[in-house]
Amino acid sequence: MKLLIDQACFGFMGIEQLPDDDLIQLHKDLERAEDCMRDGVSFEDAGLLRSRYG
């Protein structure tokens, strides 16, 4: 999950600086990540991880 947060915050000083739309998307991604962990689906297969930040 930290990887998803780090990925969303790339280029910002912290989560507090995320624009509202990015923060909302991060929240949705984290909820989806919880579902993935519960269902045994990798973050990669769910499309939650970018190939690289930025």
mmJSON file of the N, C-alpha and C atoms, coordinates in Angstrom:
{"data_MODEL":{"atom_site":{
"group_PDB":["ATOM","ATOM","ATOM","ATOM","ATOM","ATOM","ATOM","ATOM","ATOM","ATOM","ATOM","ATOM","ATOM","ATOM","ATOM","ATOM","ATOM","ATOM","ATOM","ATOM","ATOM","ATOM","ATOM","ATOM","ATOM","ATOM","ATOM","ATOM","ATOM","ATOM","ATOM","ATOM","ATOM","ATOM","ATOM","ATOM","ATOM","ATOM","ATOM","ATOM","ATOM","ATOM","ATOM","ATOM","ATOM","ATOM","ATOM","ATOM","ATOM","ATOM","ATOM","ATOM","ATOM","ATOM","ATOM","ATOM","ATOM","ATOM","ATOM","ATOM","ATOM","ATOM","ATOM","ATOM","ATOM","ATOM","ATOM","ATOM","ATOM","ATOM","ATOM","ATOM","ATOM","ATOM","ATOM","ATOM","ATOM","ATOM","ATOM","ATOM","ATOM","ATOM","ATOM","ATOM","ATOM","ATOM","ATOM","ATOM","ATOM","ATOM","ATOM","ATOM","ATOM","ATOM","ATOM","ATOM","ATOM","ATOM","ATOM","ATOM","ATOM","ATOM","ATOM","ATOM","ATOM","ATOM","ATOM","ATOM","ATOM","ATOM","ATOM","ATOM","ATOM","ATOM","ATOM","ATOM","ATOM","ATOM","ATOM","ATOM","ATOM","ATOM","ATOM","ATOM","ATOM","ATOM","ATOM","ATOM","ATOM","ATOM","ATOM","ATOM","ATOM","ATOM","ATOM","ATOM","ATOM","ATOM","ATOM","ATOM","ATOM","ATOM","ATOM","ATOM","ATOM","ATOM","ATOM","ATOM","ATOM","ATOM","ATOM","ATOM","ATOM","ATOM","ATOM","ATOM","ATOM","ATOM","ATOM","ATOM","ATOM","ATOM"],
"id":[1,2,3,4,5,6,7,8,9,10,11,12,13,14,15,16,17,18,19,20,21,22,23,24,25,26,27,28,29,30,31,32,33,34,35,36,37,38,39,40,41,42,43,44,45,46,47,48,49,50,51,52,53,54,55,56,57,58,59,60,61,62,63,64,65,66,67,68,69,70,71,72,73,74,75,76,77,78,79,80,81,82,83,84,85,86,87,88,89,90,91,92,93,94,95,96,97,98,99,100,101,102,103,104,105,106,107,108,109,110,111,112,113,114,115,116,117,118,119,120,121,122,123,124,125,126,127,128,129,130,131,132,133,134,135,136,137,138,139,140,141,142,143,144,145,146,147,148,149,150,151,152,153,154,155,156,157,158,159,160,161,162],
"type_symbol":["N","C","C","N","C","C","N","C","C","N","C","C","N","C","C","N","C","C","N","C","C","N","C","C","N","C","C","N","C","C","N","C","C","N","C","C","N","C","C","N","C","C","N","C","C","N","C","C","N","C","C","N","C","C","N","C","C","N","C","C","N","C","C","N","C","C","N","C","C","N","C","C","N","C","C","N","C","C","N","C","C","N","C","C","N","C","C","N","C","C","N","C","C","N","C","C","N","C","C","N","C","C","N","C","C","N","C","C","N","C","C","N","C","C","N","C","C","N","C","C","N","C","C","N","C","C","N","C","C","N","C","C","N","C","C","N","C","C","N","C","C","N","C","C","N","C","C","N","C","C","N","C","C","N","C","C","N","C","C","N","C","C"],
"label_atom_id":["N","CA","C","N","CA","C","N","CA","C","N","CA","C","N","CA","C","N","CA","C","N","CA","C","N","CA","C","N","CA","C","N","CA","C","N","CA","C","N","CA","C","N","CA","C","N","CA","C","N","CA","C","N","CA","C","N","CA","C","N","CA","C","N","CA","C","N","CA","C","N","CA","C","N","CA","C","N","CA","C","N","CA","C","N","CA","C","N","CA","C","N","CA","C","N","CA","C","N","CA","C","N","CA","C","N","CA","C","N","CA","C","N","CA","C","N","CA","C","N","CA","C","N","CA","C","N","CA","C","N","CA","C","N","CA","C","N","CA","C","N","CA","C","N","CA","C","N","CA","C","N","CA","C","N","CA","C","N","CA","C","N","CA","C","N","CA","C","N","CA","C","N","CA","C","N","CA","C","N","CA","C","N","CA","C","N","CA","C"],
"label_alt_id":[null,null,null,null,null,null,null,null,null,null,null,null,null,null,null,null,null,null,null,null,null,null,null,null,null,null,null,null,null,null,null,null,null,null,null,null,null,null,null,null,null,null,null,null,null,null,null,null,null,null,null,null,null,null,null,null,null,null,null,null,null,null,null,null,null,null,null,null,null,null,null,null,null,null,null,null,null,null,null,null,null,null,null,null,null,null,null,null,null,null,null,null,null,null,null,null,null,null,null,null,null,null,null,null,null,null,null,null,null,null,null,null,null,null,null,null,null,null,null,null,null,null,null,null,null,null,null,null,null,null,null,null,null,null,null,null,null,null,null,null,null,null,null,null,null,null,null,null,null,null,null,null,null,null,null,null,null,null,null,null,null,null],
"label_comp_id":["MET","MET","MET","LYS","LYS","LYS","LEU","LEU","LEU","LEU","LEU","LEU","ILE","ILE","ILE","ASP","ASP","ASP","GLN","GLN","GLN","ALA","ALA","ALA","CYS","CYS","CYS","PHE","PHE","PHE","GLY","GLY","GLY","PHE","PHE","PHE","MET","MET","MET","GLY","GLY","GLY","ILE","ILE","ILE","GLU","GLU","GLU","GLN","GLN","GLN","LEU","LEU","LEU","PRO","PRO","PRO","ASP","ASP","ASP","ASP","ASP","ASP","ASP","ASP","ASP","LEU","LEU","LEU","ILE","ILE","ILE","GLN","GLN","GLN","LEU","LEU","LEU","HIS","HIS","HIS","LYS","LYS","LYS","ASP","ASP","ASP","LEU","LEU","LEU","GLU","GLU","GLU","ARG","ARG","ARG","ALA","ALA","ALA","GLU","GLU","GLU","ASP","ASP","ASP","CYS","CYS","CYS","MET","MET","MET","ARG","ARG","ARG","ASP","ASP","ASP","GLY","GLY","GLY","VAL","VAL","VAL","SER","SER","SER","PHE","PHE","PHE","GLU","GLU","GLU","ASP","ASP","ASP","ALA","ALA","ALA","GLY","GLY","GLY","LEU","LEU","LEU","LEU","LEU","LEU","ARG","ARG","ARG","SER","SER","SER","ARG","ARG","ARG","TYR","TYR","TYR","GLY","GLY","GLY"],
"label_asym_id":["A","A","A","A","A","A","A","A","A","A","A","A","A","A","A","A","A","A","A","A","A","A","A","A","A","A","A","A","A","A","A","A","A","A","A","A","A","A","A","A","A","A","A","A","A","A","A","A","A","A","A","A","A","A","A","A","A","A","A","A","A","A","A","A","A","A","A","A","A","A","A","A","A","A","A","A","A","A","A","A","A","A","A","A","A","A","A","A","A","A","A","A","A","A","A","A","A","A","A","A","A","A","A","A","A","A","A","A","A","A","A","A","A","A","A","A","A","A","A","A","A","A","A","A","A","A","A","A","A","A","A","A","A","A","A","A","A","A","A","A","A","A","A","A","A","A","A","A","A","A","A","A","A","A","A","A","A","A","A","A","A","A"],
"label_entity_id":["1","1","1","1","1","1","1","1","1","1","1","1","1","1","1","1","1","1","1","1","1","1","1","1","1","1","1","1","1","1","1","1","1","1","1","1","1","1","1","1","1","1","1","1","1","1","1","1","1","1","1","1","1","1","1","1","1","1","1","1","1","1","1","1","1","1","1","1","1","1","1","1","1","1","1","1","1","1","1","1","1","1","1","1","1","1","1","1","1","1","1","1","1","1","1","1","1","1","1","1","1","1","1","1","1","1","1","1","1","1","1","1","1","1","1","1","1","1","1","1","1","1","1","1","1","1","1","1","1","1","1","1","1","1","1","1","1","1","1","1","1","1","1","1","1","1","1","1","1","1","1","1","1","1","1","1","1","1","1","1","1","1"],
"label_seq_id":[1,1,1,2,2,2,3,3,3,4,4,4,5,5,5,6,6,6,7,7,7,8,8,8,9,9,9,10,10,10,11,11,11,12,12,12,13,13,13,14,14,14,15,15,15,16,16,16,17,17,17,18,18,18,19,19,19,20,20,20,21,21,21,22,22,22,23,23,23,24,24,24,25,25,25,26,26,26,27,27,27,28,28,28,29,29,29,30,30,30,31,31,31,32,32,32,33,33,33,34,34,34,35,35,35,36,36,36,37,37,37,38,38,38,39,39,39,40,40,40,41,41,41,42,42,42,43,43,43,44,44,44,45,45,45,46,46,46,47,47,47,48,48,48,49,49,49,50,50,50,51,51,51,52,52,52,53,53,53,54,54,54],
"pdbx_PDB_ins_code":[null,null,null,null,null,null,null,null,null,null,null,null,null,null,null,null,null,null,null,null,null,null,null,null,null,null,null,null,null,null,null,null,null,null,null,null,null,null,null,null,null,null,null,null,null,null,null,null,null,null,null,null,null,null,null,null,null,null,null,null,null,null,null,null,null,null,null,null,null,null,null,null,null,null,null,null,null,null,null,null,null,null,null,null,null,null,null,null,null,null,null,null,null,null,null,null,null,null,null,null,null,null,null,null,null,null,null,null,null,null,null,null,null,null,null,null,null,null,null,null,null,null,null,null,null,null,null,null,null,null,null,null,null,null,null,null,null,null,null,null,null,null,null,null,null,null,null,null,null,null,null,null,null,null,null,null,null,null,null,null,null,null],
"Cartn_x":[0.824,0.0,0.877,1.983,2.876,3.36,3.567,4.004,2.974,1.701,0.651,0.655,0.879,0.939,2.159,3.304,4.528,4.359,3.719,3.486,2.604,1.551,0.628,1.297,2.217,2.857,4.123,4.501,5.723,5.651,6.663,6.718,6.132,5.572,5.017,5.815,5.762,6.499,5.827,4.561,3.842,2.392,1.694,0.294,-0.567,-0.154,-0.909,-0.935,0.021,0.112,-0.624,-1.171,-1.875,-3.108,-3.336,-4.582,-5.777,-6.918,-8.105,-8.395,-8.337,-8.637,-7.654,-6.389,-5.383,-5.602,-6.005,-6.267,-7.48,-8.49,-9.671,-9.289,-8.472,-8.043,-7.2,-6.344,-5.537,-6.443,-7.45,-8.392,-9.078,-9.503,-10.127,-9.142,-7.89,-6.864,-6.587,-6.578,-6.326,-7.478,-8.706,-9.852,-9.762,-9.387,-9.24,-8.106,-7.034,-5.907,-6.341,-7.187,-7.699,-8.481,-9.312,-10.056,-9.109,-8.065,-7.08,-6.415,-6.029,-5.367,-6.327,-7.565,-8.577,-8.827,-8.805,-9.115,-7.89,-6.704,-5.479,-5.052,-5.411,-5.04,-3.862,-2.845,-1.682,-2.035,-1.336,-1.547,-1.228,-0.223,0.152,-0.996,-1.585,-2.687,-3.909,-4.078,-5.217,-4.964,-3.734,-3.429,-3.205,-2.879,-2.676,-1.261,-0.315,1.068,1.45,2.084,2.614,3.986,4.404,5.702,6.834,6.602,7.556,6.798,7.339,6.692,6.829,5.866,5.97,5.12],
"Cartn_y":[-1.18,0.0,1.257,1.212,2.369,2.698,1.671,1.884,2.698,2.43,3.196,4.654,4.871,6.238,6.958,6.286,6.887,7.218,6.318,6.519,7.751,7.897,9.033,10.35,10.298,11.515,11.894,11.098,11.378,12.784,13.578,14.949,15.973,15.495,16.38,16.197,17.193,17.105,16.149,15.856,14.943,14.834,13.967,13.717,14.971,15.847,17.079,17.996,17.849,18.71,18.16,16.965,16.391,17.225,17.478,18.139,17.251,17.857,17.119,15.907,16.064,14.945,13.797,14.12,13.079,12.374,13.124,12.543,11.611,12.011,11.163,9.876,9.997,8.809,7.896,8.463,7.656,6.884,7.538,6.875,5.696,5.902,4.824,3.687,4.04,3.02,2.213,2.876,2.166,1.228,1.656,0.772,-0.447,-0.205,-1.309,-2.239,-1.664,-2.47,-3.377,-2.861,-3.701,-4.886,-4.616,-5.702,-6.714,-6.234,-7.118,-8.016,-7.435,-8.218,-9.276,-8.907,-9.835,-10.973,-10.633,-11.604,-12.319,-11.939,-12.582,-12.158,-10.948,-10.412,-9.459,-9.59,-8.706,-7.291,-6.323,-4.936,-4.748,-5.483,-5.398,-5.873,-7.017,-7.556,-6.641,-5.917,-5.006,-3.673,-3.449,-2.205,-1.037,-1.331,-0.256,0.313,-0.437,0.024,0.519,1.666,2.194,1.585,1.521,0.93,1.745,3.035,3.9,5.145,5.801,7.006,8.135,9.051,10.262,10.33],
"Cartn_z":[0.0,0.0,0.0,0.722,0.746,-0.663,-1.459,-2.833,-3.613,-3.395,-4.068,-3.621,-2.348,-1.821,-2.376,-2.353,-2.894,-4.376,-5.098,-6.519,-6.751,-5.955,-6.106,-5.727,-4.78,-4.268,-5.022,-6.014,-6.76,-7.355,-7.076,-7.569,-6.605,-5.506,-4.48,-3.195,-2.33,-1.059,-0.076,-0.289,0.589,0.164,0.851,0.509,0.677,1.561,1.81,0.591,-0.296,-1.478,-2.693,-2.58,-3.717,-4.059,-5.333,-5.735,-5.358,-5.186,-4.749,-5.619,-6.932,-7.829,-7.643,-7.431,-7.212,-5.873,-4.87,-3.556,-3.616,-4.336,-4.509,-5.241,-6.289,-7.024,-6.147,-5.321,-4.41,-3.457,-2.939,-2.03,-2.737,-3.971,-4.747,-4.995,-5.324,-5.559,-4.297,-3.146,-1.889,-1.556,-1.826,-1.609,-2.528,-3.768,-4.718,-4.29,-3.774,-3.3,-2.148,-1.261,-0.173,-0.735,-1.746,-2.391,-3.011,-3.647,-4.272,-3.235,-2.125,-1.08,-0.534,-0.363,0.142,-0.861,-2.166,-3.213,-3.775,-3.318,-3.783,-5.179,-5.582,-6.895,-6.704,-7.535,-7.39,-7.85,-7.298,-7.702,-9.178,-9.658,-11.07,-11.96,-11.598,-12.396,-12.36,-11.265,-11.126,-11.821,-12.303,-12.982,-12.053,-10.804,-9.83,-9.841,-10.376,-10.378,-11.764,-11.785,-13.038,-13.27,-14.515,-14.811,-14.209,-14.059,-13.362,-12.902,-11.911,-11.39,-12.396,-12.33,-13.118,-14.324],
"occupancy":[1.0,1.0,1.0,1.0,1.0,1.0,1.0,1.0,1.0,1.0,1.0,1.0,1.0,1.0,1.0,1.0,1.0,1.0,1.0,1.0,1.0,1.0,1.0,1.0,1.0,1.0,1.0,1.0,1.0,1.0,1.0,1.0,1.0,1.0,1.0,1.0,1.0,1.0,1.0,1.0,1.0,1.0,1.0,1.0,1.0,1.0,1.0,1.0,1.0,1.0,1.0,1.0,1.0,1.0,1.0,1.0,1.0,1.0,1.0,1.0,1.0,1.0,1.0,1.0,1.0,1.0,1.0,1.0,1.0,1.0,1.0,1.0,1.0,1.0,1.0,1.0,1.0,1.0,1.0,1.0,1.0,1.0,1.0,1.0,1.0,1.0,1.0,1.0,1.0,1.0,1.0,1.0,1.0,1.0,1.0,1.0,1.0,1.0,1.0,1.0,1.0,1.0,1.0,1.0,1.0,1.0,1.0,1.0,1.0,1.0,1.0,1.0,1.0,1.0,1.0,1.0,1.0,1.0,1.0,1.0,1.0,1.0,1.0,1.0,1.0,1.0,1.0,1.0,1.0,1.0,1.0,1.0,1.0,1.0,1.0,1.0,1.0,1.0,1.0,1.0,1.0,1.0,1.0,1.0,1.0,1.0,1.0,1.0,1.0,1.0,1.0,1.0,1.0,1.0,1.0,1.0,1.0,1.0,1.0,1.0,1.0,1.0],
"B_iso_or_equiv":[0.0,0.0,0.0,0.0,0.0,0.0,0.0,0.0,0.0,0.0,0.0,0.0,0.0,0.0,0.0,0.0,0.0,0.0,0.0,0.0,0.0,0.0,0.0,0.0,0.0,0.0,0.0,0.0,0.0,0.0,0.0,0.0,0.0,0.0,0.0,0.0,0.0,0.0,0.0,0.0,0.0,0.0,0.0,0.0,0.0,0.0,0.0,0.0,0.0,0.0,0.0,0.0,0.0,0.0,0.0,0.0,0.0,0.0,0.0,0.0,0.0,0.0,0.0,0.0,0.0,0.0,0.0,0.0,0.0,0.0,0.0,0.0,0.0,0.0,0.0,0.0,0.0,0.0,0.0,0.0,0.0,0.0,0.0,0.0,0.0,0.0,0.0,0.0,0.0,0.0,0.0,0.0,0.0,0.0,0.0,0.0,0.0,0.0,0.0,0.0,0.0,0.0,0.0,0.0,0.0,0.0,0.0,0.0,0.0,0.0,0.0,0.0,0.0,0.0,0.0,0.0,0.0,0.0,0.0,0.0,0.0,0.0,0.0,0.0,0.0,0.0,0.0,0.0,0.0,0.0,0.0,0.0,0.0,0.0,0.0,0.0,0.0,0.0,0.0,0.0,0.0,0.0,0.0,0.0,0.0,0.0,0.0,0.0,0.0,0.0,0.0,0.0,0.0,0.0,0.0,0.0,0.0,0.0,0.0,0.0,0.0,0.0],
"pdbx_formal_charge":[null,null,null,null,null,null,null,null,null,null,null,null,null,null,null,null,null,null,null,null,null,null,null,null,null,null,null,null,null,null,null,null,null,null,null,null,null,null,null,null,null,null,null,null,null,null,null,null,null,null,null,null,null,null,null,null,null,null,null,null,null,null,null,null,null,null,null,null,null,null,null,null,null,null,null,null,null,null,null,null,null,null,null,null,null,null,null,null,null,null,null,null,null,null,null,null,null,null,null,null,null,null,null,null,null,null,null,null,null,null,null,null,null,null,null,null,null,null,null,null,null,null,null,null,null,null,null,null,null,null,null,null,null,null,null,null,null,null,null,null,null,null,null,null,null,null,null,null,null,null,null,null,null,null,null,null,null,null,null,null,null,null],
"auth_seq_id":[1,1,1,2,2,2,3,3,3,4,4,4,5,5,5,6,6,6,7,7,7,8,8,8,9,9,9,10,10,10,11,11,11,12,12,12,13,13,13,14,14,14,15,15,15,16,16,16,17,17,17,18,18,18,19,19,19,20,20,20,21,21,21,22,22,22,23,23,23,24,24,24,25,25,25,26,26,26,27,27,27,28,28,28,29,29,29,30,30,30,31,31,31,32,32,32,33,33,33,34,34,34,35,35,35,36,36,36,37,37,37,38,38,38,39,39,39,40,40,40,41,41,41,42,42,42,43,43,43,44,44,44,45,45,45,46,46,46,47,47,47,48,48,48,49,49,49,50,50,50,51,51,51,52,52,52,53,53,53,54,54,54],
"auth_comp_id":["MET","MET","MET","LYS","LYS","LYS","LEU","LEU","LEU","LEU","LEU","LEU","ILE","ILE","ILE","ASP","ASP","ASP","GLN","GLN","GLN","ALA","ALA","ALA","CYS","CYS","CYS","PHE","PHE","PHE","GLY","GLY","GLY","PHE","PHE","PHE","MET","MET","MET","GLY","GLY","GLY","ILE","ILE","ILE","GLU","GLU","GLU","GLN","GLN","GLN","LEU","LEU","LEU","PRO","PRO","PRO","ASP","ASP","ASP","ASP","ASP","ASP","ASP","ASP","ASP","LEU","LEU","LEU","ILE","ILE","ILE","GLN","GLN","GLN","LEU","LEU","LEU","HIS","HIS","HIS","LYS","LYS","LYS","ASP","ASP","ASP","LEU","LEU","LEU","GLU","GLU","GLU","ARG","ARG","ARG","ALA","ALA","ALA","GLU","GLU","GLU","ASP","ASP","ASP","CYS","CYS","CYS","MET","MET","MET","ARG","ARG","ARG","ASP","ASP","ASP","GLY","GLY","GLY","VAL","VAL","VAL","SER","SER","SER","PHE","PHE","PHE","GLU","GLU","GLU","ASP","ASP","ASP","ALA","ALA","ALA","GLY","GLY","GLY","LEU","LEU","LEU","LEU","LEU","LEU","ARG","ARG","ARG","SER","SER","SER","ARG","ARG","ARG","TYR","TYR","TYR","GLY","GLY","GLY"],
"auth_asym_id":["A","A","A","A","A","A","A","A","A","A","A","A","A","A","A","A","A","A","A","A","A","A","A","A","A","A","A","A","A","A","A","A","A","A","A","A","A","A","A","A","A","A","A","A","A","A","A","A","A","A","A","A","A","A","A","A","A","A","A","A","A","A","A","A","A","A","A","A","A","A","A","A","A","A","A","A","A","A","A","A","A","A","A","A","A","A","A","A","A","A","A","A","A","A","A","A","A","A","A","A","A","A","A","A","A","A","A","A","A","A","A","A","A","A","A","A","A","A","A","A","A","A","A","A","A","A","A","A","A","A","A","A","A","A","A","A","A","A","A","A","A","A","A","A","A","A","A","A","A","A","A","A","A","A","A","A","A","A","A","A","A","A"],
"auth_atom_id":["N","CA","C","N","CA","C","N","CA","C","N","CA","C","N","CA","C","N","CA","C","N","CA","C","N","CA","C","N","CA","C","N","CA","C","N","CA","C","N","CA","C","N","CA","C","N","CA","C","N","CA","C","N","CA","C","N","CA","C","N","CA","C","N","CA","C","N","CA","C","N","CA","C","N","CA","C","N","CA","C","N","CA","C","N","CA","C","N","CA","C","N","CA","C","N","CA","C","N","CA","C","N","CA","C","N","CA","C","N","CA","C","N","CA","C","N","CA","C","N","CA","C","N","CA","C","N","CA","C","N","CA","C","N","CA","C","N","CA","C","N","CA","C","N","CA","C","N","CA","C","N","CA","C","N","CA","C","N","CA","C","N","CA","C","N","CA","C","N","CA","C","N","CA","C","N","CA","C","N","CA","C","N","CA","C","N","CA","C"],
"pdbx_PDB_model_num":[1,1,1,1,1,1,1,1,1,1,1,1,1,1,1,1,1,1,1,1,1,1,1,1,1,1,1,1,1,1,1,1,1,1,1,1,1,1,1,1,1,1,1,1,1,1,1,1,1,1,1,1,1,1,1,1,1,1,1,1,1,1,1,1,1,1,1,1,1,1,1,1,1,1,1,1,1,1,1,1,1,1,1,1,1,1,1,1,1,1,1,1,1,1,1,1,1,1,1,1,1,1,1,1,1,1,1,1,1,1,1,1,1,1,1,1,1,1,1,1,1,1,1,1,1,1,1,1,1,1,1,1,1,1,1,1,1,1,1,1,1,1,1,1,1,1,1,1,1,1,1,1,1,1,1,1,1,1,1,1,1,1]
}}}
